[in-house]
Amino acid sequence: MQPLALVVDDEPDICELLTLTLQRMDVRCHTAADLGEARRLLAEHHYHFCLTDMRLPDGDGLALVELIQRELDGQLPVAVITAHGNTDTAISALKLGAFDFVSKPVDLERLRSLVQLALRLNRERDDRASSSAPHLLLGEAPAMQKLRAQIAKVARSDAPIYISGESGSGKELAARSIHLQGPRAEQPFVAVNCGAIPAELMESEFFGHKKGSFTGAHRDKPGLFQSAAGGTLFLDEVADLPLPMQVKLLRTIQEKAVRPIGASQEVPVDVRILCATHKDLAQEVGAARFRNDLYYRINVIEIAVPPLRERASDIPLLADTILRRIARAAGIPAPELAPAALGALQRYRFPGNVRQLENILERAFTLCEEGVIRGEDLNLEQDAAPTPPRPISPATPPTKPDPSLERYQGQFETGHYSSLDEFLESIERQAIENTLQETRWNRTAAAQKLGISFRSLRYRLKKLGLED
């Protein structure tokens, strides 16, 4: 069936231009000159796409966006035409549920891309109605049901999304779910940790460079924006971007174009931007570490991923899924989780969220005997409150301080450790090294002293890089 679009604008010349452009894309058009006529046509016809000007004789385009969201449950993709540079109006439309926006004078290539996305969204919505949507986020707790409902709603638009949540809670999985349920699902999903890119390489990594633009640029290199063309670019830990890079990112989002290093012209890019960070962006703005204008540009819609401690009822499902995955990778049957161990997991607070649960279960998988994970295999006491090293008695002769002891102070400090995993590994390494020294590197004796199996000790030595 040939798609049908509704164009709402009181200027006949613009209506004619938009109608001709859409007809060349094999899209039929109806036009309306005001809100009243648009309401009548919406009640009489089933449209696949709507494009409306912001200024109309009897109101504005925002009223039409609200009407479509309210009466059509947001099922009709609607884009607004705004004055050039009027980003505040565009953001208001996106917050109300608009699919996207275009600025005057209308860039016809940009318009074609927008219409293709909207029509693709309609086709894929019908496909998903007959099959289960791709859910990467497991759990049936109320907080997870609410999150999945939000994701299903925001996936229908092309607006920038800000995903907030603690470290390890599953922000990237939420971003992938948005991508897979949206019109860009068949295009690339490119994820980048903004805190992991050296400042001097950021511009090249994000925007690319031309051959010969600097020493070592032996060939043209596309940036992350170009790699995500047509798809989604997920900027994780966006709060870690330095201020100069924030300025360039803001321009790229506004202009939908990038300029590779060494290039004389900007290159148009068509990507959807999703951002996340475990930091409080509003506080970062208040401390002048994050630009206010960029904050409002990427935070058009915010969704929050709940911490694991707020959905303890999901732990049995998560634990079973994680153990099956670990066992499948190891090529052996998955162990059973004893009721006492499961209860201990559900009572635990999990400061590191799902990522910490994965680490605990991987460790327990190695330690368990007879295919059953018991409470002692979880070693939750170590994760919750590591025992600080015993102070040296004044009568004991001083020895050369161990560097690991200087770092470990009995509690997790972000100034000393980059992550909880690094903190726990430092404790594990220290305990194993001390025991090996006491047993003169007799691994069998060390394993007995540590209360673990010889196989478990070998696994830990290999993981920590202590194997000869």
N, C-alpha and C positions, 0 to 999 in steps of 0.2 A: 504494500500500500504506500502511495506517495505521501511523504510527510507534509503536515500542514502547520504553518507558522502564523502567529499574530504579531503585527507590527503596529505599535501605538506611538504616533507622532503627529503634531498639528502642522508640520511643514510638508507640503505636498512634494517638494523636490527631494527631501530626504526619504520620504516613503517610497518614491519611485526608484531612487538609487538602491535602497535596501531590498525592494521587491525584485528588481532586475538581478541583483547579486544572488539572492536566494533561488530565483527561478533557474539560474545557470547551474545551481547545485541540485536541481530537480526537486525543489521544495516549493509547494504551493503557498500562497500568501493571502491573508486577509489584512486589511488596514483599518485602523480606528484613529480618529482625530482627537478624542478626549476620553476621560475615564468612563463616562456614561456609556458611550458606544462600546468601549472595551468590555465592560461588565456584561452588556447584552450579548456580545459575540461569544464570550467565555461560557455563558449559560446555554448557548445554542449549539456549540461545536466542541469537538474534542481536538485540542491542539497538542502538537509535539514540542513546541518551543514558542516562547514569547520574548519580544524585544521592545522595550518601552523607553521613551525619552523621560527625563526627570521633570521637565517643565511642561505642564499641560494646562489647557484653558480652565479646567474645573478642578485642578488639584495637582499632585505630583506623582512621579513614578513610584515613590515609596508606598503610597496608599494602594497602588495596584499590587506591589510585591506582598504587602500584608494581606490583601484580599485573597491572592492565590495561595498563600501559606495557610490561611484560615479555612477557606472553603474547598480547596483542592488538596489539602494536606501536604502541600509542598511537592506534589507529584509532577507538576509542570515546571520544567526549567525556565526561569525568567532572568534575562540580562537587562541591565539598565545602561542608557547612554548618558554620560555625564559631560559637563564642561571640562575642557582641557585643564589638568592640574588640580581639579577639585576632588582631591583624594578623600576628604572628610565625608562628602556625600556618598562616594563609592563605598567607603567602609561602612557607613550607616546602612546602605542597601544590602551589603553582604551579611551584616549582623542580623538583618531581618529575614534572611534566607535566600537572597538573590543568588543565582548560579554564578554569575560573573558580571563584569562591566566592560564597556568600551568608551573611549574618550573621543570627543569631537576635536577636529574633523575625523570621521570614522576611517580607520585603517581597514580596507577591505580584506586584506590578507588575514589580519587579526580576527575580523568578523567571521570569515570562512572557517578558521580554526575553531572558534568558539561554537559555531553552529554544529560543526562535525562532532565536537565533544558532547553537546547537548543531545543530539540525535542518537549518538552511541549510548548515552546514559539511558535513554528510553528503551533501546533494544535490549541492553544488558539487564535492565530492571525486570523485563518480561522473562528473560532466561532464568534469573535468580528466583522468580516467583515459583518456578516449577522444580527448583532444586535448592538444597540447603546452602545458605550463604557461607563463604569461607571464614570460619571462626578460628582464629589463632589463639584467642584469649579464653582459656578454660575456666570453668567455675559457674556455679548456679547461685552464689550468694547474691542478695539484692544489689549490692554495690556493683557486681559484675554484670548483672542484667541491665542495670541502668547505663553502665559504660557501653555495652554492646548496642543498646538502643540509641545512644548519642552518636556512636560511630556510624550506624546505619543512616542516621539523619544527615550528619555532616558530609558523608561520602557522596551525597547527591549533588553537592555544590562543588565549586572549584576554588572556594575561598581559602586563604591561608589559615592553618590550624596550629594553635599552641597547645602542646601536650605537657601537662605538669605532673609531677609525681616523684617519689623518693627513688634513690638509686636502687636498681635491681627489681623494680616493681613491674616492668614490662612496657615501658614507653615505646620502644621500637616495635614491639608486637602490635601495639595499638596503631602506630603509624602504618605498618604493613596491612593491617585490617582495613584501614581507611582507603588505602591504595587499591586493594583487591576488590573492594565493594564499590569502587567508583568507575567512571568512564575511562580512566587511564589504566585499567587493570592489565591490559595486554602490552603495555609499554613499560620501560625500565623503572625499577624502584632503586634509587641510589641513596645509600645511607652513609653519612660521614660524621665522625666525631670531631667537632670543631676544636676541642682541647688537645687533640693528638697531632695537629698539623703545626709545624714550626712557623712562627710569625713571618719569617723571611720567604717562605714558600707558599703562603696562603693565596696570594693573588693569582699565582700561576696555577695552583691546584683548583681554585674555584672557577677561574675565567679562561685558563689556557694561555698559551703563548705561541708566537710565530718563530720560525726558524731564524736564528741569528740575533734574536732580540736581547740576549744576554749570554755571557760565557757559559757554555755547556748546553745551550739550546740548539742541538744539532738537527732538530726536525720540528715541524708543527706539532703541538700537543693540545688536544681538546681538554677543556676543564670539566669540572663536575656538572656544571649547568648544561653544557653541550652533551655530556654522557647521559644525562637524564631527559634529553629532549623528547617531548611528547608524554613523558611520564611524571614521576614524583621525585623530588629531592628532599630528603629528610636530614635536617641539620640538628644533630644531637648535641647536647651541651652548648647551645648557641650562646649562652651567657659568657662563655670563655673566649669569644671573639674579641680581639683588641679593637679599640675605638676606631682607628683608621679603616679597618676592614668593615666595621659596622656601617660606615658612611657609604662604602662601595656596594655593600649588600643592599642597603636601602634603595640606592639608585637603580640597581638591577631589578629589584622587585617592582618598583614603580614604572620603569621604562620597559620592562620585559625584554631587555637586551643586555648583552655583555660586550666588553671590549677586551679581547685577548692582549696580553703584553706584547708590544711591538706592532699591533694592528692600528691602522689609521681610521677604521670605521667600526661602529658597533655591529654586533651580530644578533639578530632577533632570536630569542629563546622562548619556547613554550613549555613551561614546567609548572607543576603545582608545588608550593612550598609548605612543608610541615616542619615545625620546630619543637624542640623539647629541651628541658634542663631540670636538674634536681634542685637548682637554686630558686629562690624567690625573686622573680624578675622585677616585681614592683620595688623590692628593697634594693636591687641592683641599680634600678633607675634612680631611686632616691639617693644612693651613694655615688651617683655620677659615673658608675662603671658600665652602664648600658644606656644607649641613646633613647630618649623619650619617644622620638618620632618613629624609630624602628620598632620599639615595643608596641606601639599602637598599630603599626602596619602588619606585624606578624601575629598579633594577639587579637585578630578579628573574632575568632571563636576559640574558646578555651575548653578543653576537656581534661578532667583529672583522673589519673589512674590510681585506684585505691591501694594502700599498703596491704601486705599479706595479713597483718594482725587484725585488720578489719573484715577479713573474710576467712576466718579459721575453718569454717565449715567446708571450704574448698580444698583443704589440705589433703584429705584422703584421695581425692581424684588427682590432684597435682602429684602427690607422692607416687601413686601407682603409675602415672604416665612417665614420670622421670625415671623410675626404676626400670620400667620396660625398655626405655630408650637406652639406658646405660647397659643393661643386660644384652640387648640386641647388638650393640657395638662390641661387646666383649665376646659374643657368640656363645653365651651360656644362659640357662633359664633365669628368669627374674626371681630374686628372693622374696619371701613373704615378710610383711611388716607386722610384727607382733602387736597385739592390742595395746600393751603398755607403752610401746614405742610410739604408736600412732597418737595415743593420748598425750604423751610428752610433747610431741610436735605441735599438737593443737593448742597446748598451753603456752608454748614458747612465743616470745614477742617478735622475733625475726627482724632485727634492725637492718639486715641486708636483704630482706624481702625474698622474692622467688629465687633470685640468684644465690642467696645464702642457703635456701632449702636445697637447691641442686648440689651445692658443695657438700653439705652435711650428708646427703644421701649417697653421693659418690664415695665419700670417706667410709660411710657405714657399709656400703656395698663391698668394699675391700676388706673390712674388718670382720664381717659377719661369718658365722660358722653354721654349717648344716642347713644353709639356705633360708635362715630366719634372721631378720634384723631385730635385735633386742634393744632395750633402752640404753644399755651401756655402750652399744656399738655407735650410737648417735653422738655420744660425748658432748651433750649440750652444755654441760657445766663449763667446758673449756671455751665454747663460743660465747656463753653469757658473761662469765666473769673469770678471765684467766687469773691464775694465782701468781702474784708478783714474786720475783726472785727473792730468796731468803737473804737478808743482809749479812754481810761478812762480820764475823765476831772480831772485836778489837784484838783478841789474842792470836787470830789467824794472820800469818805473814801476808803482807800485801802482794798481789800478783798483777801481772799486766792485764788491764781491763779488756774484756771481750767486746768488740764493736757491737755485736748484737745485743749485749746487755745494756750498752749505753743507749740504744734506741728503745728497747723494751722497758716501759715504765709501769706495766701492769694494767694499762688501759689504752684504748684506741685514741690516738691523737692525729688529726688530719695534717698537722704540721710535719709529722715524722713519717706517716705512711700514706701512700697514694690511694689505698683502698683497704677494705676490711680483709680481703683475701691476702694481701701482702702482710698485714699485721699477723694473721693467723699462721701464715707460712713461716714468719720469723720465729714465732713461739715453737712451732713444730720442729724447725731446723735446730733451734737451740737445745731442745730436749733430746733430740736424737744424737746430736754431736756430743753432748755431755755424757750420755749413756754409753756411747761407743768408746769414748775416752776411758770411762770407768772400767769397761770390760776389755780394754786393750784391743778394740775393734773386732771382737768376737761377735759376729752378727747373731748367732744363735742365742748366746747369753744376753745380748742386748735386747733381742725380741722378747725373751722371757721377762727381763727386768721391766720392759715397757708395757708388758701385758698384752702384746699383740702377736699375731702369727708371723712366722718367718717370711711367708709370702707377702704379708702386709708390709713388713719392714722393707723388703726389696722394692716393692711398689713405691713406697714413700721416698726411698733413697734415689730412685730413678726420677721421680717427679721433682725432687728438690735439687737435682744435679749433684748429689753426693756420692754417686756410684763411681768406683774406680774405673 
